[in-house]
Amino acid sequence: MSGTAGTPFDVAPQDAFALLHRHAEILELVARGVPLQEVLDSIIIALEELIPDACCSILLLDRSGTTLHHGAAPHLRLEYLRDIDGLRVGPLAGSCGSAAHFNTRVIVEDLRDDARWTEFRASAVRAGLVACWSTPIAGQSGDAVGTFAVYHREPHRPSHRELRLVDRFTYLASVAIEHSKLVGNLVDSEELFRRSFEDNAVGMALIDLDRTVRRINRAMTKLTGFTEDELIGQSIAVLFEPSAESEPAAFSVTPSHHQDERVTRQTRLKHRDGHCLPVEATSSLVHGIDGEPRLMALNVLDLTARRAAERAVRERREAEVARRTAEEHSRAKSELLTAVSHEIRTPLQAITGFTELLSTLDLDGARRKEALTQINLAAKHLLDIVTDVLDISRVEAEVLPLQIGSVRVSEAVRDAIDLISPEASARNVDLCAQADSGLTVLADRRRLVQIMLNLIGNAVRHGCEGGRVEVIGRVDGDTIELRVDDDGPGIPAGLLPHLFTPFYRGTAADVDGYGLGLVLASGLATAMGGELGAQNIPDRGASFRLRLPRPPEEDR
């Protein structure tokens, strides 16, 4: 903006004294905090006294910087002021709108034939106004915050003296406007702080650097039971239980003078009646204008309701999990009992039938021997079922007797293959074992053979007839992995996630037999410190992987 710099004396000598006197009066109004409207009116009246034929006005720019609104104009007609109030800034928005748009002085000697006044010409003429020149009022950033307009009732071009006077009073208007904004911001800030502090549901305290209370809010008085007067000047430490290190919790949640970060810690707040509340205390430094710490702000959040809600949610979740688990176990056990009952009835019927045959018919030696053989097979099948059920129960109860020691993998695999070879030969399945003779695991030898027998037997039964079953052993860090792969159709997708779930058997289409073997194998692996897993190999079949720990170096 032209001519806004300088001193009040940068004018004609005859105007200097009057200008200095007016400056002092207006600055006194600003210092006293007189409302902006009154200060701006005084500025205009003072200028109009120095330019007798002029009528002046001040328009203020809104925060968006797009619209001008009435600020002060004590001697202009109200109808005209209403017409121009809210005019939008632009290149053809009269003298004031154009000055704000270009941020420079705009002089119109005769508005009756000036294109910039097309929209407002009629209103100005009705008010008896013919000439208008406007100067933008610059804020601290240099951008316009308003406009200072001087009107004449005849065509007029301002003299150098008039321009300099307007510059001086425009500068005063800028000071008044910026001071008003600053005061307004301070008032708003204080009100915002007061509302945020006093009405906050969280307990808050302002603490001096020596840890004494300067101010607390209503929520803090409710949390502690003390009044503000009772706590002001007291050490904040008296309100907190000592920490495990016998240091007051208030000290442990307060940063040092050189820390800027917030510190949050859960502690316990003492109430006046003696009980304590679980709280979350957050402290941070409040710095002064020089950057040095002045106060500490402490926020205290009561965790009683939150912890009760969390406890209720946790209890509901645990109850729901327990209910679902019980229902699943109940359903699975019912299915298992149904399957086991079927498996038990079949050999019992065989035993009953052949026993009746022996007792009612006179059989020759060959037929008698065959009947006894069938009875023995059925009895063995019954014994296997009962043994597996008992073993599963023992594994779940963690009371299964085990003799853990160093076991050679190749020997356990060979024993299992020897036992399953007749069944493999009947299906023309090739059994192939690849395990280094030096591989050893920590396991119960009999239980390891039982697991391998189950896995290899499943592979033989579910793989392709005339196919191949591979048993591969390898070192994997501190464990040994034993893998049993077949070339069958793989494990049904619906069964795979539940393959080792206790008491889960799947549908009749998923498995055959009584469905205890894999559950027992998984339980035995876990009991020996290992794990059993299963997956499908694309285009090959199923793969079971048993991992068991390796013995110490000296026992291998």
Summary of the structure (lengths in Angstrom):
residues: 556
radius of gyration: 48.2
end to end distance: 93.3
largest distance: 154.6
contacts: 1694
relative contact order: 0.06
helix: 47%
strand: 23%
